[in-house]
Amino acid sequence: MGTATTVTTGSSFTTYTGLTLNFTSAAMALGDSFYAVCTAPTWNDAGIQSAITAVAAVPGIVFEDIIVSGVSAASDVTAFDGYMTTLANTNKHFSRLLCACTDATWGGASTQTEAAWMASIQSSFASTQSLRVGVCAGYYRFIDPFTQSQLRSSLLYGAAARDSAVAIQVDLGQVNQGSLQNLVLPTTPDKFANGTFFYHNENANPGLDASRFLSALQWVSLPGVYIMNPNLMAPPGSDFNWLQHGHVIDVACEIAYNYFIQQISNSVRVSAKTGFILPQDRLRLQNGCQAVLNNNLVNNGAASAAICVVSGTDNILSTATLTVTLQVVPLGYIKAVNVTISFLNPAVVQVQAAA
């Protein structure tokens, strides 16, 4: 190298320019190669909050999910949960958010094994809980749609693409939807200077799904990579363990809000004896909301049933408040199949029948 040990990339590098590469004065030989592990620029929580606030202020906009690319820590998920809760309670935008945790550390003595990486993120997110935020774990080769290059990127990109392509009730792990598109598994070991990249497979190394991450697996005899479960960071036993459950209840919330906001300051008749709403008016409101629920959730297969009940015992003359209960029966999802297989001898069956 001589005395000049730095190289600044210029016009010969058509994609990445302005980078300074620092070398030592050690000798180089033809064929030597060098690599660097880079950290991408990212957002801060205040920027995410500002973006969510801005989009929520756009009149008439409806969004199913928010996708935050880049690396999110456990503290970010807690902040995101607060933003999404405010978005629902204050702005009446009922939505969920997907983000991604860190990849393994690559390069030199800091390179992590798959087991060490799993243990690290499991420990970091162990106490994190959110009914509105899902965290994707695992990094894979995705084909960049612009350059057609294969870039190591978060599973988030595959999950977001699948999420945008299917109906609200569809489990992102539904096998007959096919493997994740634009995700490529290397046919030979994918090596960097002093190691080999890994591609997490919950079938081979389970643990992330049980830790409530949205993770991926490979099914025996099927090509490609599939999402295992579209987990949210909900606590164990929650009704909101999967993203589609959040989607369905979000639509139910939108239906209820949009229907009953139209009833504000409307008059209803009350009983001269009890002061409660008359049954005719109660049923009119109840059946009206029920019809919208049926059209937008039940009849299109997004839910098994939806039930709206308007209270008949509110003292509306005193409180001016109507109480409504809305319950949704979700779809069931097959997560395991037990098959019993055996030989059958028809002759033995016929003899037993004759006897």
VOBA-1610 file (N, C-alpha, C; in pm, whole numbers, padded with zeros to 5 digits, always signed):
BEGIN
Met+00082-00122+00000Met+00000+00000+00000Met+00085+00127+00000Gly+00208+00116+00054Gly+00289+00235+00064Gly+00237+00326+00174Thr+00250+00456+00155Thr+00208+00549+00260Thr+00060+00583+00254Ala-00002+00565+00139Ala-00145+00594+00125Ala-00225+00469+00161Thr-00288+00468+00277Thr-00358+00348+00323Thr-00510+00363+00320Thr-00562+00469+00263Thr-00707+00486+00253Thr-00749+00493+00107Val-00867+00442+00080Val-00926+00449-00054Val-01067+00505-00039Thr-01097+00610-00112Thr-01232+00667-00112Thr-01301+00625-00241Thr-01415+00559-00227Thr-01485+00509-00346Thr-01536+00625-00427Gly-01530+00608-00559Gly-01570+00717-00647Gly-01664+00669-00754Ser-01650+00724-00873Ser-01745+00698-00980Ser-01741+00554-01029Ser-01632+00481-01001Ser-01626+00342-01045Ser-01719+00253-00965Phe-01763+00302-00850Phe-01860+00231-00768Phe-01996+00295-00793Thr-02071+00233-00880Thr-02194+00299-00927Thr-02306+00298-00824Thr-02298+00206-00727Thr-02407+00197-00630Thr-02375+00267-00500Tyr-02256+00245-00447Tyr-02217+00302-00319Tyr-02099+00395-00341Thr-02113+00522-00312Thr-02007+00620-00334Thr-01982+00698-00206Gly-01860+00753-00198Gly-01828+00838-00085Gly-01785+00764+00039Leu-01762+00633+00031Leu-01716+00556+00145Leu-01564+00557+00149Thr-01507+00568+00268Thr-01362+00563+00285Thr-01323+00430+00346Leu-01237+00357+00277Leu-01188+00228+00323Leu-01048+00246+00379Asn-01028+00204+00504Asn-00900+00221+00572Asn-00826+00089+00579Phe-00701+00084+00528Phe-00616-00034+00531Phe-00491-00005+00613Thr-00418-00111+00643Thr-00284-00094+00700Thr-00184-00089+00585Ser-00058-00078+00618Ser+00045-00073+00514Ser+00094-00212+00475Ala+00024-00316+00523Ala+00067-00452+00490Ala+00055-00477+00341Ala+00136-00570+00292Ala+00136-00602+00149Ala+00007-00671+00109Met-00032-00651-00014Met-00150-00717-00071Met-00107-00799-00191Ala-00189-00901-00219Ala-00161-00986-00334Ala-00286-00995-00420Leu-00266-01024-00548Leu-00378-01039-00639Leu-00473-01145-00587Gly-00600-01114-00583Gly-00699-01210-00535Gly-00738-01191-00390Asp-00667-01106-00315Asp-00707-01079-00177Asp-00846-01015-00176Ser-00924-01051-00077Ser-01057-00993-00063Ser-01077-00939+00076Phe-01165-00843+00089Phe-01190-00777+00216Phe-01341-00760+00233Tyr-01386-00758+00357Tyr-01528-00738+00382Tyr-01546-00648+00504Ala-01661-00589+00515Ala-01694-00505+00630Ala-01839-00528+00668Val-01869-00522+00795Val-02006-00534+00845Val-02056-00393+00873Cys-02164-00355+00808Cys-02215-00218+00816Cys-02341-00211+00901Thr-02362-00095+00959Thr-02484-00067+01035Thr-02566+00035+00959Ala-02688+00000+00928Ala-02773+00089+00850Ala-02821+00206+00935Pro-02846+00321+00875Pro-02907+00432+00948Pro-03048+00393+00990Thr-03094+00449+01098Thr-03227+00408+01146Thr-03300+00528+01206Trp-03419+00503+01252Trp-03509+00602+01309Trp-03489+00609+01460Asn-03561+00701+01524Asn-03577+00695+01669Asn-03726+00689+01699Asp-03761+00659+01823Asp-03902+00638+01858Asp-03985+00763+01832Ala-03928+00879+01857Ala-04002+01003+01834Ala-04037+01019+01687Gly-03946+00976+01599Gly-03974+00983+01456Gly-04086+00891+01415Ile-04089+00770+01473Ile-04198+00676+01444Ile-04331+00733+01493Gln-04331+00789+01613Gln-04454+00847+01667Gln-04502+00961+01578Ser-04410+01043+01533Ser-04447+01155+01446Ser-04507+01106+01315Ala-04448+01000+01258Ala-04499+00946+01131Ala-04639+00888+01149Ile-04660+00816+01259Ile-04792+00758+01285Ile-04896+00869+01304Thr-04858+00971+01379Thr-04949+01083+01402Thr-04985+01153+01272Ala-04885+01168+01184Ala-04908+01236+01057Ala-05003+01157+00967Val-04982+01027+00957Val-05067+00948+00869Val-05208+00936+00926Ala-05219+00934+01058Ala-05352+00925+01119Ala-05435+01051+01094Ala-05367+01161+01066Ala-05438+01287+01045Ala-05490+01302+00902Val-05452+01211+00812Val-05498+01220+00674Val-05644+01178+00667Pro-05734+01261+00621Pro-05878+01227+00620Pro-05907+01105+00533Gly-05987+01015+00586Gly-06034+00901+00508Gly-05937+00787+00493Ile-05815+00798+00543Ile-05718+00692+00523Ile-05746+00577+00620Val-05738+00455+00568Val-05756+00334+00649Val-05636+00244+00624Phe-05571+00200+00730Phe-05457+00111+00713Phe-05471-00007+00808Glu-05439-00123+00756Glu-05454-00247+00833Glu-05339-00267+00931Asp-05216-00245+00883Asp-05098-00262+00967Asp-04996-00156+00936Ile-04910-00129+01033Ile-04795-00041+01014Ile-04670-00128+01020Ile-04579-00108+00926Ile-04455-00185+00921Ile-04339-00091+00951Val-04260-00124+01051Val-04142-00045+01088Val-04018-00126+01054Ser-03951-00088+00947Ser-03831-00161+00907Ser-03712-00117+00992Gly-03604-00193+00985Gly-03490-00165+01071Gly-03500-00245+01199Val-03403-00228+01286Val-03395-00308+01409Val-03468-00239+01523Ser-03557-00314+01589Ser-03631-00264+01705Ser-03588-00340+01830Ala-03565-00266+01936Ala-03534-00326+02066Ala-03662-00344+02147Ala-03649-00412+02261Ala-03766-00435+02346Ala-03827-00303+02390Ser-03744-00204+02420Ser-03796-00075+02462Ser-03874-00007+02351Asp-03832-00029+02226Asp-03906+00027+02113Asp-04045-00034+02104Val-04055-00166+02126Val-04185-00233+02120Val-04280-00175+02224Thr-04228-00148+02344Thr-04311-00087+02447Thr-04360+00051+02402Ala-04271+00127+02340Ala-04311+00259+02290Ala-04413+00245+02177Phe-04388+00152+02084Phe-04482+00131+01973Phe-04620+00093+02025Asp-04623+00009+02127Asp-04752-00033+02184Asp-04830+00088+02234Gly-04759+00181+02297Gly-04825+00302+02343Gly-04878+00386+02228Tyr-04799+00397+02120Tyr-04845+00474+02004Tyr-04969+00411+01942Met-04969+00278+01930Met-05081+00210+01866Met-05207+00214+01952Thr-05188+00211+02084Thr-05303+00222+02174Thr-05365+00360+02165Thr-05281+00463+02160Thr-05330+00599+02143Thr-05399+00615+02008Leu-05341+00553+01906Leu-05398+00560+01772Leu-05540+00505+01772Ala-05562+00396+01847Ala-05695+00336+01854Ala-05790+00417+01942Asn-05744+00453+02061Asn-05833+00517+02157Asn-05865+00661+02120Thr-05767+00732+02065Thr-05785+00874+02037Thr-05824+00901+01892Asn-05751+00837+01800Asn-05773+00864+01658Asn-05871+00768+01591Lys-05912+00663+01663Lys-06006+00563+01611Lys-05953+00495+01485His-05820+00480+01476His-05756+00398+01374His-05716+00268+01443Phe-05783+00160+01410Phe-05761+00032+01478Phe-05666-00051+01392Ser-05546-00071+01439Ser-05442-00129+01355Ser-05341-00203+01442Arg-05254-00279+01378Arg-05143-00350+01444Arg-05011-00304+01380Leu-04901-00339+01443Leu-04769-00297+01395Leu-04674-00416+01396Leu-04597-00430+01289Leu-04494-00532+01281Leu-04357-00466+01271Cys-04261-00521+01344Cys-04124-00471+01341Cys-04029-00590+01344Ala-03900-00564+01355Ala-03801-00671+01347Ala-03696-00653+01457Cys-03652-00765+01513Cys-03541-00759+01608Cys-03409-00774+01533Thr-03300-00773+01605Thr-03168-00771+01544Thr-03128-00906+01484Asp-03042-00899+01386Asp-02978-01018+01330Asp-02867-01060+01426Ala-02809-01175+01401Ala-02691-01216+01475Ala-02578-01119+01445Thr-02481-01112+01535Thr-02363-01030+01513Thr-02265-01108+01426Trp-02221-01045+01318Trp-02131-01112+01224Trp-01997-01041+01219Gly-01891-01119+01206Gly-01759-01061+01184Gly-01664-01077+01300Gly-01547-01133+01272Gly-01441-01143+01370Gly-01479-01221+01494Ala-01424-01180+01606Ala-01448-01252+01731Ala-01589-01231+01784Ser-01663-01134+01727Ser-01797-01103+01776Ser-01905-01189+01712Thr-01872-01271+01614Thr-01972-01351+01545Thr-02049-01440+01643Gln-02182-01437+01632Gln-02267-01518+01720Gln-02307-01648+01652Thr-02318-01752+01732Thr-02378-01876+01682Thr-02530-01857+01681Glu-02600-01946+01614Glu-02745-01936+01611Glu-02802-01949+01752Ala-02748-02042+01830Ala-02797-02062+01967Ala-02777-01937+02051Ala-02659-01872+02037Ala-02631-01752+02114Ala-02722-01637+02073Trp-02747-01624+01943Trp-02838-01520+01894Trp-02978-01543+01947Met-03028-01667+01941Met-03161-01696+01992Met-03172-01663+02140Ala-03073-01705+02216Ala-03076-01679+02361Ala-03074-01530+02390Ser-03000-01454+02307Ser-02990-01310+02329Ser-03123-01240+02309Ile-03192-01268+02198Ile-03319-01198+02173Ile-03429-01251+02265Gln-03424-01380+02299Gln-03523-01432+02393Gln-03511-01363+02527Ser-03389-01341+02572Ser-03368-01272+02699Ser-03411-01126+02690Ser-03380-01061+02579Ser-03411-00918+02564Ser-03561-00891+02564Phe-03640-00982+02504Phe-03783-00959+02488Phe-03868-01040+02586Ala-03805-01105+02682Ala-03878-01197+02770Ala-03992-01128+02845Ser-03970-01006+02889Ser-04073-00937+02968Ser-04156-00839+02885Thr-04133-00838+02754Thr-04206-00746+02666Thr-04344-00802+02634Gln-04446-00718+02647Gln-04582-00760+02616Gln-04652-00653+02535Ser-04724-00697+02433Ser-04803-00604+02353Ser-04910-00681+02278Leu-05032-00629+02282Leu-05142-00688+02205Leu-05145-00634+02063Arg-05066-00531+02035Arg-05074-00463+01906Arg-04946-00469+01824Val-04839-00526+01880Val-04710-00526+01811Val-04658-00668+01798Gly-04612-00703+01677Gly-04546-00830+01653Gly-04401-00807+01615Val-04311-00896+01660Val-04168-00882+01634Val-04120-00999+01550Cys-04066-00970+01433Cys-04014-01073+01343Cys-03870-01107+01381Ala-03838-01236+01383Ala-03704-01282+01417Ala-03652-01372+01305Gly-03532-01346+01260Gly-03471-01426+01154Gly-03440-01341+01033Tyr-03324-01368+00971Tyr-03280-01294+00853Tyr-03251-01392+00740Tyr-03290-01352+00618Tyr-03283-01441+00503Tyr-03242-01360+00380Arg-03213-01430+00272Arg-03185-01362+00146Arg-03316-01327+00077Phe-03337-01198+00053Phe-03453-01152-00023Phe-03403-01084-00152Ile-03476-01106-00260Ile-03441-01044-00387Ile-03491-00900-00387Asp-03398-00806-00403Asp-03436-00666-00410Asp-03513-00641-00539Pro-03634-00584-00531Pro-03716-00568-00652Pro-03658-00469-00752Phe-03568-00382-00709Phe-03513-00280-00799Phe-03384-00329-00866Thr-03293-00384-00786Thr-03163-00424-00841Thr-03155-00572-00872Gln-03252-00650-00822Gln-03252-00796-00833Gln-03136-00860-00757Ser-03071-00781-00672Ser-02966-00836-00585Ser-03029-00915-00472Gln-02954-01011-00419Gln-02999-01087-00304Gln-02940-01024-00178Leu-03027-00967-00095Leu-02984-00896+00024Leu-03030-00968+00149Arg-02942-00978+00248Arg-02981-01039+00374Arg-03068-00939+00450Ser-03194-00975+00467Ser-03292-00884+00526Ser-03380-00959+00625Ser-03450-00883+00705Ser-03536-00941+00809Ser-03653-01017+00748Leu-03698-01119+00820Leu-03820-01191+00785Leu-03938-01094+00773Leu-03927-00978+00835Leu-04031-00877+00829Leu-04074-00848+00685Tyr-03977-00847+00591Tyr-04011-00812+00453Tyr-04101-00919+00391Gly-04074-01045+00418Gly-04160-01151+00369Gly-04296-01150+00436Ala-04298-01125+00567Ala-04424-01121+00640Ala-04510-01004+00595Ala-04448-00888+00572Ala-04523-00770+00530Ala-04583-00790+00391Ala-04506-00851+00302Ala-04558-00876+00167Ala-04676-00972+00170Arg-04665-01078+00249Arg-04776-01174+00261Arg-04895-01109+00328Asp-04871-01029+00430Asp-04977-00961+00503Asp-05059-00871+00411Ser-04991-00802+00321Ser-05061-00709+00232Ser-05137-00779+00121Ala-05109-00908+00100Ala-05166-00980-00014Ala-05286-01067+00022Val-05313-01087+00151Val-05418-01181+00190Val-05527-01108+00269Ala-05641-01175+00284Ala-05752-01120+00360Ala-05719-01114+00508Ile-05795-01035+00583Ile-05763-01009+00723Ile-05761-01135+00808Gln-05843-01235+00772Gln-05855-01355+00855Gln-05752-01461+00821Val-05671-01440+00718Val-05577-01543+00673Val-05455-01545+00765Asp-05422-01663+00814Asp-05301-01683+00892Asp-05181-01673+00798Leu-05082-01592+00832Leu-04967-01574+00743Leu-04886-01703+00727Gly-04911-01800+00813Gly-04844-01928+00801Gly-04923-02033+00724Gln-05034-01993+00661Gln-05116-02088+00587Gln-05033-02151+00475Val-05015-02283+00483Val-04920-02350+00395Val-04963-02346+00249Asn-05093-02362+00222Asn-05135-02366+00082Asn-05132-02229+00014Gln-05090-02125+00087Gln-05063-01997+00024Gln-04926-01996-00045Gly-04847-02101-00019Gly-04715-02110-00079Gly-04607-02051+00009Ser-04484-02078-00025Ser-04371-02025+00051Ser-04359-01875+00028Leu-04279-01810+00111Leu-04261-01666+00100Leu-04192-01632-00031Gln-04248-01537-00103Gln-04193-01500-00234Gln-04070-01413-00217Asn-03982-01424-00318Asn-03858-01346-00323Asn-03760-01380-00212Leu-03785-01490-00141Leu-03691-01537-00040Leu-03612-01653-00101Val-03481-01643-00097Val-03395-01741-00162Val-03304-01805-00058Leu-03304-01937-00054Leu-03210-02010+00031Leu-03089-02049-00053Pro-02967-02025-00005Pro-02849-02060-00084Pro-02838-02212-00101Thr-02794-02254-00218Thr-02778-02398-00245Thr-02648-02451-00188Thr-02552-02364-00163Thr-02425-02402-00099Thr-02407-02314+00023Pro-02323-02354+00118Pro-02303-02273+00239Pro-02271-02128+00205Asp-02343-02040+00268Asp-02335-01897+00241Asp-02231-01837+00334Lys-02109-01826+00287Lys-01997-01791+00374Lys-01958-01645+00362Phe-01909-01591+00474Phe-01837-01465+00470Phe-01693-01496+00511Ala-01615-01396+00546Ala-01471-01416+00558Ala-01431-01529+00653Asn-01494-01534+00769Asn-01451-01636+00865Asn-01570-01711+00927Gly-01672-01730+00851Gly-01786-01804+00903Gly-01891-01830+00798Thr-02006-01883+00842Thr-02117-01916+00752Thr-02246-01857+00808Phe-02318-01784+00725Phe-02446-01729+00768Phe-02545-01843+00794Phe-02631-01826+00892Phe-02736-01924+00916Phe-02871-01864+00881Tyr-02967-01953+00852Tyr-03104-01915+00817Tyr-03195-01994+00911His-03252-01924+01006His-03323-01992+01114His-03440-02074+01062Asn-03455-02193+01117Asn-03561-02287+01082Asn-03618-02340+01213Glu-03740-02301+01246Glu-03801-02343+01372Glu-03820-02493+01381Asn-03829-02562+01268Asn-03837-02707+01272Asn-03707-02770+01318Ala-03595-02708+01281Ala-03464-02762+01317Ala-03416-02710+01451Asn-03444-02582+01481Asn-03399-02520+01606Asn-03514-02442+01668Pro-03607-02512+01733Pro-03725-02444+01787Pro-03691-02357+01907Gly-03781-02262+01935Gly-03765-02178+02052Gly-03819-02038+02034Leu-03806-01984+01914Leu-03849-01846+01892Leu-04001-01834+01890Asp-04070-01932+01833Asp-04215-01929+01831Asp-04270-01933+01973Ala-04214-02018+02056Ala-04258-02026+02195Ala-04229-01897+02271Ser-04132-01820+02224Ser-04098-01692+02286Ser-04177-01577+02226Arg-04278-01610+02144Arg-04375-01516+02089Arg-04321-01433+01974Phe-04211-01474+01914Phe-04163-01406+01794Phe-04237-01459+01671Leu-04250-01375+01571Leu-04297-01418+01441Leu-04174-01474+01370Ser-04171-01606+01353Ser-04052-01673+01301Ser-04090-01762+01183Ala-03989-01826+01125Ala-04011-01902+01001Ala-03959-02044+01017Leu-04004-02130+00927Leu-03962-02270+00927Leu-03963-02325+00786Gln-03904-02440+00771Gln-03910-02514+00645Gln-03983-02645+00671Trp-04081-02673+00586Trp-04157-02797+00599Trp-04088-02908+00520Val-04083-03025+00579Val-04024-03141+00511Val-04100-03167+00382Ser-04029-03184+00275Ser-04079-03217+00140Ser-04134-03096+00065Leu-04139-02979+00129Leu-04187-02859+00061Leu-04071-02762+00041Pro-04059-02704-00077Pro-03952-02607-00099Pro-03984-02473-00035Gly-03881-02397-00005Gly-03900-02261+00042Gly-03915-02248+00192Val-03944-02127+00233Val-03955-02091+00374Val-04097-02042+00401Tyr-04152-02080+00515Tyr-04289-02045+00554Tyr-04288-01979+00691Ile-04384-01893+00715Ile-04403-01838+00849Ile-04464-01945+00937Met-04414-01957+01059Met-04469-02059+01149Met-04601-02012+01209Asn-04597-01904+01285Asn-04718-01843+01341Asn-04700-01692+01338Pro-04804-01617+01297Pro-04794-01471+01293Pro-04815-01412+01433Asn-04720-01437+01521Asn-04737-01402+01662Asn-04732-01252+01686Leu-04815-01206+01777Leu-04799-01076+01840Leu-04730-01098+01974Met-04676-00994+02033Met-04607-01007+02162Met-04706-01008+02278Ala-04818-01076+02258Ala-04921-01085+02361Ala-04878-01181+02471Pro-04923-01161+02593Pro-04890-01255+02700Pro-04954-01391+02674Pro-04896-01498+02727Pro-04952-01632+02707Pro-05098-01637+02750Gly-05181-01702+02669Gly-05322-01716+02699Gly-05410-01604+02645Ser-05349-01502+02585Ser-05426-01390+02532Ser-05503-01432+02408Asp-05618-01367+02386Asp-05695-01388+02263Asp-05625-01327+02142Phe-05525-01242+02165Phe-05458-01171+02057Phe-05318-01228+02034Asn-05310-01361+02037Asn-05179-01423+02015Asn-05134-01417+01870Trp-05230-01412+01774Trp-05196-01411+01633Trp-05246-01283+01566Leu-05174-01243+01463Leu-05203-01118+01393Leu-05345-01116+01338Gln-05394-01228+01283Gln-05527-01227+01223Gln-05636-01202+01326His-05614-01244+01450His-05712-01213+01554His-05719-01062+01577Gly-05602-00997+01574Gly-05601-00852+01585Gly-05672-00787+01468His-05647-00838+01346His-05712-00782+01227His-05864-00787+01240Val-05916-00903+01278Val-06061-00922+01282Val-06125-00833+01388Ile-06063-00826+01505Ile-06122-00742+01609Ile-06109-00594+01572Asp-06004-00558+01498Asp-05989-00420+01453Asp-06102-00381+01358Val-06137-00471+01266Val-06248-00443+01175Val-06379-00433+01253Ala-06396-00519+01353Ala-06517-00511+01436Ala-06524-00376+01508Cys-06410-00328+01554Cys-06406-00197+01620Cys-06443-00085+01523Glu-06390-00094+01400Glu-06423+00007+01300Glu-06572+00007+01268Ile-06629-00113+01255Ile-06772-00124+01226Ile-06854-00061+01338Ala-06822-00097+01462Ala-06898-00045+01575Ala-06885+00106+01585Tyr-06763+00156+01566Tyr-06743+00301+01576Tyr-06820+00374+01466Asn-06802+00328+01343Asn-06865+00396+01229Asn-07017+00390+01236Tyr-07071+00282+01291Tyr-07217+00271+01300Tyr-07272+00358+01413Phe-07214+00345+01532Phe-07274+00413+01646Phe-07238+00561+01654Ile-07132+00604+01584Ile-07105+00748+01582Ile-07218+00822+01510Gln-07285+00749+01420Gln-07398+00809+01349Gln-07523+00822+01438Gln-07518+00758+01555Gln-07634+00763+01645Gln-07619+00873+01751Ile-07499+00937+01755Ile-07479+01039+01856Ile-07580+01154+01840Ser-07645+01189+01950Ser-07746+01296+01959Ser-07877+01260+01891Asn-07888+01136+01841Asn-08019+01090+01793Asn-08111+01065+01913Ser-08239+01075+01889Ser-08336+01051+01996Ser-08385+00906+01991Val-08420+00855+02107Val-08485+00724+02118Val-08601+00738+02215Arg-08699+00652+02197Arg-08814+00652+02286Arg-08785+00568+02410Val-08839+00612+02521Val-08820+00536+02645Val-08955+00500+02705Ser-08952+00398+02790Ser-09075+00352+02855Ser-09122+00454+02958Ala-09252+00477+02960Ala-09309+00569+03059Ala-09304+00511+03199Lys-09288+00378+03209Lys-09285+00313+03340Lys-09143+00299+03395Thr-09046+00262+03308Thr-08910+00231+03357Thr-08808+00338+03318Gly-08835+00414+03216Gly-08735+00509+03165Gly-08631+00445+03075Phe-08641+00313+03055Phe-08546+00242+02968Phe-08588+00257+02822Ile-08494+00238+02732Ile-08522+00247+02589Ile-08630+00146+02551Leu-08720+00188+02465Leu-08825+00097+02421Leu-08766-00018+02340Pro-08822-00138+02352Pro-08769-00253+02279Pro-08762-00231+02129Gln-08860-00159+02072Gln-08858-00137+01928Gln-08734-00058+01884Asp-08701+00046+01960Asp-08586+00128+01926Asp-08455+00055+01955Arg-08454-00022+02063Arg-08334-00100+02096Arg-08305-00199+01985Leu-08407-00271+01938Leu-08388-00370+01832Leu-08348-00305+01700Arg-08401-00185+01675Arg-08365-00115+01552Arg-08214-00087+01548Leu-08160-00038+01658Leu-08017-00010+01665Leu-07935-00140+01663Gln-07981-00236+01738Gln-07908-00362+01747Gln-07905-00434+01613Asn-08018-00441+01546Asn-08023-00511+01417Asn-07946-00437+01309Gly-07943-00304+01320Gly-07867-00228+01221Gly-07719-00257+01228Cys-07665-00259+01349Cys-07523-00291+01366Cys-07496-00437+01331Gln-07589-00523+01368Gln-07573-00665+01338Gln-07564-00690+01188Ala-07641-00619+01112Ala-07640-00636+00967Ala-07504-00598+00908Val-07445-00489+00959Val-07313-00447+00909Val-07207-00549+00949Leu-07216-00599+01070Leu-07122-00703+01114Leu-07132-00827+01027Asn-07253-00869+00999Asn-07271-00988+00915Asn-07213-00966+00775Asn-07239-00849+00717Asn-07193-00822+00581Asn-07041-00813+00571Asn-06976-00759+00675Asn-06834-00728+00664Asn-06743-00824+00739Leu-06800-00912+00820Leu-06717-01008+00893Leu-06761-01152+00873Val-06888-01177+00888Val-06936-01315+00891Val-06960-01370+00750Asn-07034-01296+00669Asn-07070-01346+00537Asn-06952-01362+00444Asn-06845-01288+00466Asn-06725-01302+00381Asn-06621-01396+00441Gly-06658-01466+00549Gly-06571-01568+00605Gly-06461-01518+00694Ala-06468-01393+00740Ala-06363-01340+00826Ala-06381-01381+00972Ala-06502-01420+01009Ala-06530-01463+01146Ala-06639-01569+01143Ser-06642-01650+01248Ser-06746-01754+01256Ser-06881-01693+01290Ala-06880-01592+01374Ala-07004-01523+01412Ala-06968-01391+01476Ala-07063-01300+01476Ala-07047-01172+01545Ala-07183-01134+01602Ile-07184-01092+01727Ile-07310-01069+01797Ile-07309-00930+01859Cys-07408-00851+01826Cys-07424-00718+01884Cys-07546-00719+01977Val-07528-00670+02098Val-07638-00662+02195Val-07644-00520+02249Val-07756-00454+02230Val-07780-00321+02285Val-07856-00338+02416Ser-07805-00278+02521Ser-07868-00292+02652Ser-08008-00232+02653Gly-08098-00301+02724Gly-08235-00252+02739Gly-08259-00193+02875Thr-08154-00178+02956Thr-08172-00131+03094Thr-08090-00007+03126Asp-08050+00069+03023Asp-07980+00195+03049Asp-08080+00305+03085Asn-08047+00383+03186Asn-08130+00497+03225Asn-08088+00617+03139Ile-08133+00617+03016Ile-08086+00714+02919Ile-08132+00856+02954Leu-08247+00869+03019Leu-08293+01001+03059Leu-08196+01067+03156Ser-08129+00987+03238Ser-08035+01043+03336Ser-07892+01048+03283Thr-07850+00943+03211Thr-07709+00932+03172Thr-07683+00969+03026Ala-07786+00965+02943Ala-07772+00989+02798Ala-07667+00897+02736Thr-07653+00779+02794Thr-07550+00683+02750Thr-07615+00550+02715Leu-07578+00498+02599Leu-07626+00368+02554Leu-07513+00267+02569Thr-07541+00153+02625Thr-07440+00048+02645Thr-07457-00060+02539Val-07348-00092+02471Val-07350-00193+02364Val-07241-00296+02391Thr-07275-00421+02374Thr-07176-00530+02384Thr-07164-00597+02249Leu-07042-00609+02202Leu-07016-00672+02072Leu-06916-00785+02092Gln-06953-00904+02050Gln-06867-01021+02063Gln-06844-01086+01927Val-06721-01129+01905Val-06685-01192+01779Val-06635-01333+01807Val-06690-01429+01734Val-06642-01567+01740Val-06542-01584+01626Pro-06414-01601+01655Pro-06315-01607+01548Pro-06320-01741+01474Leu-06245-01748+01366Leu-06227-01875+01296Leu-06133-01964+01376Gly-06147-02093+01358Gly-06050-02187+01414Gly-05939-02210+01312Tyr-05819-02238+01360Tyr-05704-02259+01272Tyr-05637-02392+01307Ile-05618-02474+01205Ile-05558-02607+01225Ile-05407-02591+01236Lys-05353-02623+01351Lys-05209-02611+01373Lys-05140-02747+01385Ala-05215-02853+01393Ala-05158-02987+01397Ala-05262-03085+01346Val-05216-03192+01285Val-05306-03297+01234Val-05254-03432+01282Asn-05338-03507+01350Asn-05303-03643+01392Asn-05372-03743+01300Val-05295-03826+01234Val-05348-03924+01140Val-05312-04065+01188Thr-05410-04152+01194Thr-05387-04292+01229Thr-05389-04376+01102Ile-05284-04450+01079Ile-05270-04532+00958Ile-05245-04677+00997Ser-05316-04768+00935Ser-05296-04911+00964Ser-05335-04993+00843Phe-05299-05121+00844Phe-05344-05215+00741Phe-05483-05266+00776Leu-05559-05301+00673Leu-05692-05357+00693Leu-05705-05481+00605Asn-05746-05590+00666Asn-05770-05713+00592Asn-05921-05728+00571Pro-05972-05706+00447Pro-06117-05713+00424Pro-06176-05848+00456Ala-06097-05957+00439Ala-06150-06091+00468Ala-06185-06107+00615Val-06103-06054+00702Val-06129-06063+00846Val-06256-05985+00880Val-06274-05870+00818Val-06394-05792+00844Val-06519-05865+00801Gln-06514-05933+00686Gln-06629-06006+00638Gln-06662-06125+00727Val-06560-06194+00775Val-06584-06309+00866Val-06648-06261+00994Gln-06601-06152+01049Gln-06659-06100+01174Gln-06804-06058+01151Ala-06834-05999+01037Ala-06970-05956+01008Ala-07063-06078+00998Ala-07013-06185+00931Ala-07095-06306+00915Ala-07120-06373+01048Ala-07024-06375+01136Ala-07039-06437+01267Ala-07142-06363+01351
//
